[in-house]
Amino acid sequence: MNPLELLKDKLRVKPIIEEHEMVPISVPNATTQEKVEISKVTFVDERNKDTGFSRKELEKRLKENRMATVVLKPTIKASVKSETEQEPETPIIEKKKAKKISKSLGVLRLVGEEEEEKREKTQEEKLNEAEEKEEEVEKMVEEKEEMIEEPKKRRTKRPTKGVTIIPPEEWVDIDKMETIARLPPKKPKVNIKVSSYFMNNREKFVNFINSLFGEYRDEVMDDNSQISCDSIGKKSSGEFNLLTHQKLVRDYLNLYTPYRGLLLYFGLGAGKTCTSIAIAEGFKSNKKIIVMTPASLRRNYIEELKKCGDSIYKKNQFWQWVSTREHPNAIETLSSVLNLSVEYINKKKGAWLINTTKPSNYDTLEASEIKSLDEQIDEMIQYKYKFINYNGLRRDKLKNMTDNFETNFFDDSVIIIDEAHNFISRIVNKIAKEKEIPVDNHGKKERVPYSLALILYEMLLSAKNARIVLLTGTPIINYPNEIGILFNILRGYIKTWEIPLDIRTGQSVTKEKLQELFAREKILDYIDYSKDKVITVTRNPFGFENKYKTDVGFEGVTNKPKQIRGDDGKTRYVERGTISDMDFERRIISILENNKIGVNTSGIKITLQKALPDKFDNFVEMFVNVDSGETKNMELFKRRIIGLTSYFKSAQESLMPKYEKLVDFHVIKIPMSDYQFTVYEAARVKERKQESSSKPKKGGVDENGIYKDASSTYRIFSRLYCNFAMPRPPGRPMPREEKEEETQQVDDIYADALKESTKKGTNDLEGEAWDGELEGDEVIEKLADATYEKRIQRAVEYLKEHESEILTHDGLQIYSPKYLNILENIQDPKHIGLHLVYSQFRTLEGIGIFKMVLDANGFTQFKIKKDSSGVWELDISEENRGKPTYALYTGTESAEEKEMIRNIYNSDWDVKSPITKELKEIAHNNNMGEIIKVLMITASGSEGINLRSTRYVHIMEPYWNPTRIDQVVGRARRICSHKELPDALQTVEVFLYLMTFSKKQIDPKNDSAIELKRKDKSKRKYKVIGDDGKEGKEDYLPLTSDEALFEISNIKENVSFKLLTAVKEASIDCAIYSKRGSKEQLNCLQFGEPSSTAYSYIPNYKKEEPDTTKKINKKPIEWRGKPYEFRGKKYIYRTIDKINGNLYDWDSYHAALENPQIEPVLVATAQQTPNGLIVKQI
């Protein structure tokens, strides 16, 4: 701090006044005149008494030190510091823009806007008063400045805290080299940028985007680059460059565009993470960045940042250790350059700094240096990126982060949510259980939601000036309304003002007149006028204003700063569209009143609309016919989600093993043995009793129970018996031994057992891995009593003792025809290579008994252990060596052991590891199963794992949503996962095993199992196969629990497929990537030739016209175009009139000729002039 500042600080200090002892005073009653006796007071004047203080001596000392007396004026109160304390940092007061809170703010019970305005006004007045006083002090100090000499400079440097922000021109040189010269040149944040953009609620948006990113389409169409597994390996170590689809997304969502959010719906290997990082890096200096991931994926995101984030995060370059002892003056420079706190640099006594002028020395660094560098890069990343684990966030932590749920930390941020489907599934599981929260006329909710997941949902919906990026390859997991929640998060609340007008008698006010009135209003976005005399308006995103041209009219919105010339003749830049919501409301009212249109201000209502319904019943009612599995109003759905998705299948699909679902996905239906049928039917009798009490109400949207039936307890025991029917004795041990278990409903027991988990869900965001339901073994464990484990163990021992009778081929025909089929498929000599077996159940009827089946049929378990020195070694007895082996990856093994097993299975062997020598004595690799032939996995143990060279996938039982099966197949089918195999063997086949009834078991003439044949029927009709093998009439058929679950999965898959097809067709890049003849023929959303003011959707989805009405109002137009070449590219020219015409994309035009559902893509307009054709991009 310089001497002047020091003096100013001292001048601001007010003396602390000490309190004196209070003197009691007796005040007599005023009604009676009383004489008050006052004792005599003597005053003594001691002003001339000698106190030892010499004024002349003080003046002499002041003159010697060249100090002048300074008259103190009243200043801002400050606390007096002790002379021995460290000198405090100079506080920097930032003058923030007035940010007024609107009436509708407060989804999370934010401070009321009236109070907020008063507080802001008071703060502003206080700040002005403080500034006036400060100016007085400065003026007084300046007058005395000549008489003041600078005090002696500090010999030690004043300590600094946090990250120092200093401009590059103030950076010090290090080792005689300019610091800025060491750094890589800055890359442009955006490639394609225009002066204004059409919002994605306008019909013109589609043509605008297709035209804007036309050059990217050219890149895609002309891309002949050959990607190989070898080139991918080389590329990973070099400089990262964005691919075309990644550049497009970065150019769509950035500082200059008005778009709020985007779903990155990318296929495997398309680079979702790196694309999200490219978006974040474009905002890094202007907004805080929040990354929300599951706890297990945080490290993965950080590592990806080091590959494709800021160049300074990349490890593979030249790093120099800059010691603070050798360069003490470089601390602030290092802090500014590296985004490291001064404390961190001082603690480490230096920092690593890059030098891009030299070749990489990373490979030469010692292990300790690499660790130190890694820690530093992590620290640098943590400064710019705030990470939140959404599956481990506790309520008390969120409460602290939001000032008791009063503030929204998502405001003014870029929010990235990885594996967004997992985050959304938590919201779906809670949203149906919570009642609607009352909202007042200002859009404020009465309270925050009870569920933590719903609090986060509300915060994301109401986040102001935020940008949101969601990453997922599977937008729908189970329920169709998941997609509604997803797009609501991206769109955010659509804040609408409903303003009732006070129309005088004889006054004519029409929608057209109001539109004309507000035609040049810069902040207004949407306007409508209803028959009940209410005007509905919305505003532009914060910071954006409408742009108009005299000859063209409306040209979209812009946030380019305005140039204003001041009185001094200097040009200043002012941000656009920054007025508060309250000022916006006042402005609308003012315009109306200035035009003699009255407003009923007390009746103004602010509503926060959502893009789509988010509750299951409402979403299904609007978009899905659950019973038929068909969708409806898909055009309306597409219009409401326009501009919110980037869909890109995969850049490297050709590098994946061959797999065609229609050909390579085998559904194996296996008839039950009679013994199995008897055990199964006994279980169904009990299950049907509980099903009757929880059946959906008739007339409901899910009357058939497609979504309601499929829960954790759905037919839990009969599903187990489809896998394996335990012999009697000992029979299948039940979770609870007491007799009442016979009559007690499984759902009730399950609900009781979940109480603790539910309590946990209120404090924690549904727990570390909580998704609102349990499955497989977890369900059984929740139902179990204390003796269950011992009883299970006795049953297992019985099976081991009798394995030759029960678990061999003959025994399996009776107790588990399913296990027999899986075993024979694994042993089939035609099925050469590696096998993956998946089950939802770990113990007994899942992996547990099948492991025993393999043991009984010539296999042995591949096991490893650590020796006394902690080194891994094989744990297979001599007698079992040479047998084919299986390994377990189920969640019961340690993380280290599982990873070792996976690497051995994948032939990814560490050369230095001693176990590698043992493995190589058996085989050089495991490509064909020489070491581990079969790997058995469960859901809990296998999430996110990548496997290599797996040719056969065996799925033991169906699941109630198709995504789970797709995820299992995805474990085996990765980019370059089969590169070590010959081309002919780079394939994947999938087997799904379902138990079915034999004809005899469900013969109508048979008197047995009457209830089963009557009640366990399919949800859809199927053609009945007669005794002669011919198809007969359609009817509802009796289904096993396996088949019933698979039917539910298929119906859901059909609904999800149609919804996701609509998502793809409404994506911003649908027309950019579409190619004639490609597998996926999409009918990309088009609006023909709309006006610039036509809206693609209205704020309130409840008031939208259904597709049937829209279709009636549409008129088909038939036309033929002719080829036209422009700038070396082929287009189709369509004549509109003698002067005007349109240019269409060549490929999309010919696709439209082949498929009437497809509309050609308009890319430009054309006008005939005497000088030739003038082409204008849209």
N, C-alpha and C positions, 0 to 999 in steps of 0.2 A: 504494500500500500504506500503511495507517495505521500509526502508530508502534508500536502493540501487536503487530501482525502482524510488523513489522520486527524487533522485539525477540525474538519467538518464533522467528523464522527463525534469528537469531544464536545463540539458546539451543540450537537443534537441532544446531549445528555442533560436531563433535568435533575436537579438535586432531589434526593429522597427526603421527604419530610417525616420526621419522627413524631409519633403520636405522644401527647402529654396526658397526664392523668386527668380524667374528667371531673368536673366540679358539679355537685348536685345543686340544683336551683329549685326553690319552692315557689310555685306560681299560685297565688291565692285565687279563690273563686271570684269571678267578676261581678257577681250579684251583690256582694257585700263589701263595703268600704272598710278596709283594714289598714292600720298603720304598720308599715314594714320598717323594722329597725335595721339600719345599716351600720355596721361597725366602722370605726374610723380607719381609713387607709392612708398609709404614709408612702410617698413616692421618693425614691432616692436616685439622684442623677450621678451615675458612675462613668459617664462618657469620657471624662478627662483623667480617669484613673490609669496609672501606668501598668500596662499588661506585658511589657517587654517586647512588644512588636514595634519595629522601626520601619515606617513607610519609606524614608529616604534610603535605607539600606536595601529594601526590596527594589526600588527604582534603579538603584545602582547596579544590582545584580541582573536586572532585566536588560539594562543597556549593555552590560558586558557580554551578555549572550545574544545581543541584537534582537531581543524580543520586545514586542509592543503589547500594551494591554488591549484586550478585545472585549467589547461590550456584548454580553450574552442577551439574546432575544429568546422569547418562548419558542421551543422546538419540539420535535416529535419525541415522546417519552422513550427512553432506553434504559436498560439496566446497567448499573455501574460495575465494571470489571476490575478485578484485582490486578495490580501491576505485574504480579508474578505469573498471570495467566498467559497462555499463548495468544498471539494476535489473531483475532478472528478473520475469516475470509470476508471479503467485501461481498455483501449480498447483491445479486443481480436481479432487479425487478423487471420482469418482462411485461410489456404492455400488451395484454391480450385483446383481441377483437371482442367487442361486446357480443356475447353469445347468449341471446335471450331464449328462454325455454318456452316452448309453445304450449297452448292449452292442452293439446292431446298428449303431451309428453308424460311418461310416467307409467309405462307398463309394469315397471318394477317399483312402484311407489316412490318415484322420484319427488324431489322437493316441489311444492306447488308453484305454478308459474308466477302468481302474484307476489308471493314471498320472495321468489327468486329475483323478480324484477326490482323489488324494493331493495333487496340486499345488494344487487348489482349497482343500483343507483347510488346507494349509500357508500359502497366501496369506491365507486367512481368519484363521488364528492370528496371522500377522504383522501383519495389519491391526488385529486386536484389541489386540495388544501396543503397536503404534504409537499407537493411540487412547488406551490407558491412560497411556502416557508423555506424550502430548500433554495429556491432562487434568491430569496432575501439574504440568506446566509452566504450564498456564493458571491452575491454582489458586495456584501460587507467584507468578505475575505479578500476579494479582488482589490478593494480599495486599500487594504493593508498589505497586499502581497509584496510590495517593494521592500517592506521592513522585515519580511520573514526570510530567514535563511533555512535552507534544507537541512534537516537533522542528519547526523551521520548515518550512512547506509548500513543495513544489516550485514554482518559478515557470514551468517548462515542463511541458507535459502528458506523462505517461508514454505511450510508444508502445504501441498495441494491435495485435494480429495477428488475421487471419481475420475471420469474420463475427461481429459483436457481437450477442448475444441479450439484449435487455432488455425488460421488460414495457411495454406502451403507456403506463401511468401515469408512466413515467420518460422518455418521449420529450419532447424540448424543442420549444417552439413555434418556428415559422419564419415570419418576417415577421408577427409578432403573430397568427398563426393556429395553432390546435391541429393538430398533424400528423395525428391520427386523423380529424379532420374533413375532411381532404383525400381520404381513402381511400374507396373504394366500400364500401357495407355488405356484411358477410359473408353469402354465400348458404348455405342449409342444404346439408350434404354428402349428406343422404339425405332422400327425400321420404316413402317408406313404410318404417316401421320397426316391428317387433313385439318382444315380450319374449323369444320363443324361436323357434327355427327347426328344421325337420326336416332332418336330413342327407340328402344325395342318394344314400345307399346304402339308404334306406328306401322301401318301396313308397308310403307315405303322402306322400312328397315331392311327387309329381305333383299330387295334389289340393290339397296345401298351397300350392304355387306358383300354381296356377290361381286359387285363392281369394284369395291375397295380392295378386296383380296384377290382380284383377277390374276395378278402376277403370280400368286401362290398356286393358283390352279394350273397355270402354265408350267410351273416347276413340277407339279405332281404329274401332269400329263406327259411331260418330256423326260421324267426321271428314268434313266436307264442304268442307274448305278447298281452294281451287283454287290449285295451284302452277303458275307460269308461268316461262318463261325470263327475262322482265323482272323478276318478283318476286324471283327468285334473285339477279339482279344487284344489286338494291337491298338485299337482306338481307345480302349479304356485307360491306357497309360499316357496318352497324349493330351493335347489341348481340347477342351470340350467345346463343341459348337452345336448350336440349336439346329434341329431338323426343321423342315418346312412346317409341319403341323404344330411344332412348339413355338416357332416364330409368329405364326398366325395368332395363337392364343395370347402371346405377350403383347402383340399389337392391338388386340381387342380389349384387353383389360389393363389399363395403365393410367397414368396421371392425367392424360388429356381426354379420356373417354368417359361418358356419363354412366357406364354400365356398372351395376352393383355387384353381381356375382356370377360365377360360372362353375358348372359341373364338368370336371375332366373325366369323361366317360371313355376311357382308353382301354384297349386290349392289352394282353400280356406283352411286355417288352416295349411298349410305346413310350415309356418315360414319363409317367404321371408326376413322379416326385420332382424330377428335374424341371418339368414344365412349371410346376407350382413355384419352384425356387426362382425361375426366370421372371415370373410375375412379381414375386416378393422383392427381388433385387431392384426391379424398376421403381418400387415405392420406398425403398429402404431409407432414403435420406429424408423422406417427408412424413412417413407414418410409422407407428410401431407395428411390429409383426408378431402375431400370435400363432403358434403352431400347436394344434391339438391332435394328439396321437394316442393309441393304446400304449400302455407303459412299455410293452415289449418291442415297440417299433420306434421309440424315441431315438435310440442309438443309431438305428438304420437311417433315419432322416438326417441326423447330424453328419453321418459318414457321406451321405449323398451331397450334402452342402459342401463338403470338402472336394467333391468331384466336379460338381456343376454350379457351385455358388460363386461368390466373389473370388477373383483370381488370388486374392491374398489368403484364402482358405486352403488353397491347393498345396499339398505336401511336396509333390514332385517338382521342386525348383531349387534354386540356390538360396540357402539360408545362412545368415551370419549372426553369430551371437554378439549382441552389443551390450557390453558390461557397463553398468551405471558407475562403477568405480573409475573406469577409464574415460567414460563420457558422461560426467555428472550433469552437463548442460543439455543432454539429449532426452531427458526423462519425459518432458512435456511433448516433445516431437514424437517420440515413440508412442506415447499415449494417444495422441491425435491420429497418427497414421494407422495404428493397429487396433484402435478402439479398446484399449486396455486401461484399466484404472491405474492411477499413479501408485496406489497401495500395492497392487499386484506386481507392478514392475519393481518397486522397492523391495518387496518381500522376496522376489526371485533374484534380485540384484542384477537385473538386466532383462533383455527380451530378444527374441529371434526376429530378425528383419530380412525381408527378401531382397534379392538383387537380380532383376530380370536381364541384366546385361551379361550375366555369366550363365554357363550351363549348369544343370541341376547337380547338386552334391548330396541329394537326399540319401542315396544308396551308400554313401561313405560315412554317414553319421553313426555314432555308437548307439547301442540300445537305450542307454540312459538319456542321450540327446534326443532320440526319436520320441521317447516318452515325454520328455520336457516340452518338445515342440507340439506334440499331440494335445497336451494339457493346455498349452497357450492358445492353440487354435480353437479348442473347445470354449475357452474363456472368451475369446473374441466373438464367437458365434453367439454365446449366451447373452452378450451385451446387446446384440441387434435382434435376436430372436427369443421371444418368451415362450417356453414350452409348458404345456398343460397336459397331464395324463387324464383323459376324460373317463377312463375306467378305474381311476383311483382317487378322484377328487372328493374331498370331504366337505360336508356342509359348512363346518366352522371356518374352513379355509376360504371357501367362496364368500362367506359372510364378511370376512375381513377384507377380501379383495374388492368388495363392492360397498364398503362402508354400511354394513347391515342392510344390504340389498337396496341401497338408495342410489348408487351410481352404476354406470354400465362401462366396464373396462374395455368392451368391444368398440366403443365410440372412437372414431378417427383412427381405425386400425385396419390392417390387412389380416384376415383370419383364414388360416389354412387348416382344414380338417382331413386328416389321413384316415383311410378305411372308414369313410363317412357312413357306410351302411351299418357298421357296428354302433356308431354314435346314434344314428336315427332309430335303430331297433330299440334302444333304451327309452327313447321318447315315445315310440309306439306302444310299448308295454305299459306306460304310465298314463297316456293321454285319455284312454277310455275310462279309467278309474276316477279321474278327477272331474268334478263338476265345473260347469262354466263359471268363471269369476265375473261378478257384476261390473259393468263399465259405466262411468258417468258421461255426461254430454261433452266433456273435454277429452274423451278418449283415455281417461285414467282408470286403471283397474283398482278394485277395492283392496286387494292384497296380492302378495306374490304367491305363486303356486306352492303346494306342499312338497312336491317331488323336486329333487335337485335337477333331474334331467329336464323337467319342464321349465324350471327357472332359467337354465341355459338356453333353452328353445326361445323363451320370451326375450332374453337378452339379445340373441342373434336377430330375431325379428325386428326389434326396436333399435338396433345399433345405428347410430347416426354417422353419416359420412364414412361408412365402412365399405370395404371390399371383401367378399367372401369367396373362397375357392374350396370346393369339395372334391375329394379324390376317391374314386371307386370304379371297379370294373363290374360290380354287381349292384346296381342301384336299388333293386328290389330283392329282398331275401324271402319274406314270407307273406306279408300283408300288402295289398295294393295301395293303401293309404300312406305307406312309407314314401312313395314317390311324391305324394302331396306335401308331406312335411319337408322333404328335401328341397322342393322348388319354392316353398314358402320361405325357407331360410335364405335362399339365394335372392328372391325378389324383395324380401323384407316386407314390413307392413306398408300397404298402400294407404297413405293418410289422406282422407277426403274431408272436405268442408261442405256440409249441407246447409245452405244459407236460404232461409225462407224470405221471399220478397213481399213487400207490402204494396200491392198494385192498386193504384187509385182507379176509381170508376171511369171507364172510357179510355184508360191508358192501355196501349197495345205493346205487350212485351212478348217476343217470340225467341225461340232458340237461335234463329238466324241473326236476329237483331243483337242478341247478347254476344254471339260469336264475332260479329262485326265490331262490337264495342271493345272486346278484349283482343282483337286480332293482332295488335302490336304490343301486347303486354309481355314483358321480357321474362318474367318468372313463372307465369302460368303455363301449366302443361295440358291438363284435360279440363274440358268444360262441357256441361250438359244442363238441360233445363227440362223439368218434368211438368206434367199437367197440374200437379198440386202446387205449382208456383214456387218450386224449390230449385235453386241453382246449385249444382254439384261441381266442385273444382278440386284439382290437385296441383301441386307445384313441382317445378323442376328439381332435380337433385341439387344439393347444396353446392354452390360455386358455379352453376351453369345457367346461362341465359339464352333465350331464343335469338336466333339470327335471321334477319330478313334482308332480302335484296329487292330493290324497287322493281326490277323487271321480272323477277322470279317468284318473289314472295317468301314463304317460310323455307328455310334451308337447314333446319335442325337446331342443335344447341352447341354452345361453345363455352369454354372456360378460359379462353385467351384473355389475359389482363387488358383492361381498358386503358388507353392513353389519355391522360388529362393534362392540359397545359395550365399551370398555376399563374397567379398574379405576377410572379417574378419572371414569368416567361419560360420557366423550366418545365419539362415534360415528366409527369409522374405516372406510374403504373398502379392501377387500382383493381383489386380482385372483383370478379363478377358474382352476382347471385348469392351474396352472403347475408342477405337480410334474414331476420328471425321469422319463425312461423307466425308469431303474433303480428309482426309488421306486415307480413304477407296478407294476413286476414284483414288488417286495417286498410291495406292498399286496395283490396277487392271491394270492400264496403265503400271506400272513398270514391272509387271510379263509378260505382253504381249510384251513389247519392249525388255526385257531380252531374250525372246524366238524368237527375230527377227520378230515379228509381228507388223507392223506399226499401229499407231492410229491417226485418224484425230481428234485431240483434240478440234479444233474449232467447230466441228459438234456434240460434246457430248450434249445430251439432257436429262434433268432430268424431269420425269413425276410423278405426284402424282395420282395413280390409286385408284379407289374405288372398293370395293368387289362386289357391285351390283349397277345397275342404280337407281338413286333416284328420277328422275322426272317421273311423272305419265305415259306419253306417251312412254318413253323409257322402263320403267319397264313392262308395259302391253304388248308392242310389243315383248318383250323377253320371258315373262312367262305366259301370260294370254290371252285367247280368250274371250273377254268380252261378245260378243253376245251369245255365247253358254254357258258361265259360266264355261268353262273348263280351266284347267291349262295345260301348256306345258313346256318342258325342266326341269322337276322336279328333274331329276338326276343331271343336271348341277347346279341347284339351291342348292341342298343339298351339293354338293361338295364345293361350294363357301362359304357356311356358317358353314362348319364343324368346330367343336371345340369351337363354340360360344354360345351354349345353354346348360343349365341343365334343364331338364323337369321332374317334379315330380307332379303327379296328386294331391294326398292328403293323408296324413297319417291318417286322421280321417274321411274319407268319410262315414264310417258306422254310425257315430254319427250324420249325417245330416238327416232331414226328408226325407221320400221316395218321389222321383220325377223322373219319366221316361218321357222324353219329348214326345216320340212317343205316349204314352198313356195319360199323364196328361196335355198336352198342347192342349187346345181346341180352334180352330179357328171358331168363331161363325159368319156365314154370314147371314145378315139380309136384306131382300128386302126393298127398299125405299117405302115410301107412295107416292101416286101420287102428293100430295101437295109438299112434300120434293123434289121430282124429278123435279118439275117445277122451284123451287127456285135454286136448284143445277145446272140445265142446263143453267139458266140465268147467273150464276156466271162463268160457264165454257166458255160461249161465249166470255166474257171479257178476261179470262185467256188465251184462245187459241190465241188471237191477240198478246199478249206479247210473247207467246211461239214460234210463228213462226219466230220472229226476233232474238231469241237467240238459235235457233236450232243448234246442232253440225253439222260441215261440213261433207258432204258425203265422205266416204273413210277414215275418221279419225279412230283412235284406239277406240274411244268411240262413234261411229256413232249413236248407239241406245240410247245414253244419260243415260246409267245406272248410271254413276257417276256424269255427268254434270247436269242432270235434278234435281237431289235431292239436292236442296239448300234450304235456309231459306224461300224463297218466293214461293217455288214450290207449286202451286195450293192452296195457303194459305186459300182463302175464301171458295172454294168448299170443302176443308177438314173440315172447321168449320161447313158447312151445312150438312155434313155427320153425325155430332154429333147432331145438333139441327137446325131446320129451324124456324126462328122467324115468328110468325103470322103477317099478314098485316091487319090493322095497328097494331103496329107502324113500323114493318119492322126492319131489322138489321141496326143499325147506322153504317155508313161507317167511316173510320178513318179521311177522309177529306170531309168536307161538300160542298166545292165549286163544280160547275158544271163540270169543266174541269177534275175532278177526274174520270169521266166516261171514258174519252179517254186516260188519262195519264197512262203510264205503271207503274204497281206496282214496277217493278225492278228499274225504274228511281227514283221514290219517295223514295224507300228504300235506294238507293245509296246516294241520297242527305242527308237523315237523318243520314247516317253512317259516314259522313265526319268527325265529331268530334271524333268519336270512332277510325277512321283510324289514325287521327293525334295523338291520345293518344297512338296508337300502335307503333308509331315510337319512342316515348320516353320511353315507358314502354314495357316490354316483353308481348305485347298483353294484357295489363291490368291485373287487379287482377283476373278476371275470363274470360278473353277474349280468345276465341278459333277460331276467324276468322269468325264466323257466329252466328247469333242470332236465336232464335226459339220461337214458340208459341206466348205468349202474348208480348214478347219483340219485335217481328217483327211488330205486330199491333201497339204497342206503338211508334215505330220509324216512322211509317207511319202517326201517328195521328196528328191532329191540336189541338188548345187550347180548342175547344168546345167539343171534343170527350168524355171526362170523364162525362160531364154533360148529354150528349145525351145517354150515356150508362146507367147512373143512372135512367133516365126517362124510358128507356126500362125495366130495372129491376123492377121498381115500377109498371109498367103495368103488368108484369108477376105475381107479388105478388097479385095484385088486382084481377086477373083472374086465379089464380092458380087452382081453382076447375075445370075450363074448359080446361086449357092447360096442367097442370102438373100432373094430375091424369092419371090412366090407359087409359081411353078413349082418352083423349087429346094427350097423348104421342104416341098413334098409328098413329096420324096424323103428329105431329111436331117432334117426336124423337123416332122411333121404337128402336133405339140403347139404349137410356136411359131406356126404358121400359124393355128390356132384362136384363140390368145390375140390375135394381131394383128387378126384379123377381128372378134372381139368388141369390141376397142377402137375399131375403125374403123366399127362398125355405127352408122348414123345414128340408130337407135332408142335407142342407149345414150348419151344426152346427159349431160354432167356430168363429174365427176372420176373417174379410175381409179387404183387402188392395185395394184401388182404385187409379189408376195412370192416370194422363192426362198431356199432354204438355201445356194445356191451363188452366190458373188460373181463369180468369174472363169469364163471359157469357158461351160460348159453351163448356167449360171444366168443371172444378170443380164448378165454380160459379153457373150455372143453375142446375147442378146435386144436389148441396146442397139444392136448393129450391125444387127439386123433392122429396128428402128425407123428407124435412119439410112437404110437402103436403101429404106425405104418411105414417104418423105416427111416424116419427123419430124426434129427437131434437138434437141440437148441444151441445156437451159436452164442457163447457166453465169453465175457472177458472179465478180468479182475486185476487189481493192483497188487504187485508184490510188496515185500517188506520195505523197499526203498521208494514206493509210490509210483512205479513204472507199470504201465498196462501190459498184460500178457494174456494169451489165450487160456480159457478155462473149460476145455473140452477133454474128457477122459480119452485115454488111448483107444479103448474099445469102440468109442463113438466116432473117432476121427475117420474120415473117408465117407461117412454118410452125408446125404444132402442135408443142409441145415436151414433153419428158420431163425429169425431174430425178432425180438419184441421192441416196439417203440410206442408205449402206451401211456406214459405219464407217471408210472410207478418207479421208473428208473431215474437215477440222478441226471441232471442236465449234462454233466461231463460225459457220463457213460452213453447217454443217448446220442450225443454228438459224435463220439468215437464210433458207435455202431453205424450211424448214418454215413460217415466218411468211408468206412470199410465197405459198406454196401455200394457206395458211389464210386469205388476204386480211387478215391482221393486220399492216397496214403502219404504220410509224412516220411520222407526218405530218412530223416535222422531218428525217427522213432524206432525203438527196439522191436516193437510188435510187427513192424513192416517185414522184418527178416523172417519171422515165423509165418506170416501170410504168404510171402513169396516162395516159401518151401512147398506150399499147397498149389498156388497158381500165381501168374504174373499180374492178374487183375480179376475183378469180379464181374466183368461185362456180361458174361453168360451164366452167372450164378455159381461159379466154381467155389466161392467162399460162403456166400449167403444167397440161397436160392429164393427164399420167401421172407418178406418183411411184413409184419403184422402191426397195424396201427389202429388207434381210436381217435375220436375227435379231440379229446383233451390233450393227447400227446403229440399231435401231428400238425397243429396249426402253423401255417407259414413255411413248412419244410420243403426243400427242393430235392427231388430224387433224379437219378440218372439211369438211363438204359432199361427202364421198366417197360416191359412189353405187354404184361397182362395185369389187369386190375379186377379184383373180385370183391364186389360189394355184397356183404352178407345179408343185409336187410334193407328195405326201402326207407325213405325218410319223407316227412310230410311237406317238405318243399324241395324243389329240384336243385336249388343252389348248393345244398350240401353235397349232392352227388357230383355236381360240376366241380366243386372245390376239391373233392377226392381225386377226380380224374386230373385236375390241374396240378396235383402234387407230382404225378408221373409224367405229365406232358409239359415241358418247359422249353424255352428257346435253347437250342443246341444241346438238349439233354441226351440225345441219342447219337451225338457226333462220333463216338468211338465205335459204333456198330456199322456193319456194311449197310449200304443203301437199302437193300431188300429187307433188312431187319429193323429199319427205322420206322416202326409202326407201333400203335397202341390199340389193344382190344379190351373192351370192358364187358364184364358179366355181372348182371344184377339177378340175384336169386330170389324167387317168390314161390311160396308154397301155395298150392291150389287144391281144390277138392277133386276126388275121383268121381266119375259119373255115378258109380254105385252109391257113394256116400251122400249125394244130393238128389238121388233118383226120387221123383215125386211119389212113386209107388211104394217107396220104402217108408216105414212108419217111424224110423229113428230120426232124431235131430229135427223135429218138426219146427220148433222155435227158430232154430238156425236158418232153416230154409225159408221161413216166413219173414224174419226180421233182419237178418244179416245180408241185405240186398244192396246192389250197386246204386249209386246216385244218378247214374245215366243208364239209358237203354242200350243193349248190345244185341247183335244178331245171334240167335240161338243156332248152334250146330246140331243137326239131327243125327240119328244113328247111322244114316247113310253117308254122313260126312258133308252134306250140303247145308248151306246157310238157310235158315228159316226166317221167321218174323223177328222183329226186335222186341226185347223184353228186359226187365230188371233181373239180374242174375245174382245168386248167392256168392259172396266173396269171402275169402279168408282175411284175417287182419293184415297180412302182407299185401294182398291185392287191394284191400280197401285203402290202405295208406298210399299205395302207388297210384290208385285212381285219383285220390285227393291231390297228390303231387302233380299229376298230369293236368288236372283242371287248372291248378294254380299256374303251372308252367305256361299254359295257353293264354291265360289272362296276362301274366307278366310279359310274355313274348309280344303281345299286341300293344301293351302299354309302352314297352321299351322300343318297339318299332316306331311308335309315334314320337318318342323322345328323340330318336335318331333323325327322323324326318323333320323335326323342328330345330335341329342343331344349327349353329351358326355356320358350320362348314360342310353341311350336307351336300350342297351343290358343288362345292369346291372339290370334294373327293369322289363324287359319283362318276362311275365309268360304265359305259355300255358293255354288257356282257359279263359284268362282275357277278359274283355269287349273290351278293346282297343287293337286290334291286329295290331301292328306296324311292318313294314318291315324295320328294323334298317339298316342303311347304312353300307355296308361291301365292301371290296375290294379284297376278297379272300386271296391270298398269294403274296402280292406285294413285290417288292424289297425295300430296305431301302432308295433308292434315287429317287423313283417314286413320282411325284408331283400329288396332288389331284386336283389342279387348277393352272392356270397361272395368272400372275398379271393383264393382261388386259382382262376384261370380253367380250369385243367386238371381241376378237380373239378366243374365246372358240368354240369348236365344238358343234353343237346342239345334243340333245339326239338321233335323228334319225341317225346321222352319227356314233355316239358312239356305237349305238345298232348294226349297220352293222359290226363293227369291233370286236364285242364281240362274243365269241364262247361258247355255253353252254357245261358244263362238268357234266356228270352224274356219280355218285359214291355212293357206299353203305359202311357204316361203321359198326363196331362191338363194343359192349359194352366193356369198359375197366375201371377198378377201380384203382384209384391212390389216396393214402393217405385218404382212406375211402370215397372218392367221386366218383360218376359215371360220366364217360365221354364217348365220342364216338371216337374210333380210326380209322383213315383212312390211309391205306397203300399207300405211294407214290412210293417207290421202295423197294428193298430187305432190305435196311438199314434204310431208313428214313420214317417217318410217321407224322401225325398231330393229335392233340387232340382237339376235339370240345366240346362245352357246350352241355350237355345232353338235356336240355329243348329246346334249339333253334334248335337242329337237328331234334327233333320230330315235332316241329312246322313247319319246312321246308318241312317235308314229307307231312304234311297236307295242306300246302299252298306253291305252287311253287315260289311265289313272295318273300318269306322269305329266307334269306341266313343263314346257321348255323354260329355260332360265333366261330372263331378260338381262342383258349386260350393258346396253347403251341405247340412246335415241339418236336418230339421224335426221338431217334436214337438207333438202335439195336447195342449192343456191346457184346463181349464175357461175360461180367459181368452182362448183362441184359439191360433193356431199360433205357436210360438216357432222362429224360424229362426236357426241358428248356423253361421257360416262355418267352414270347415275350417281 
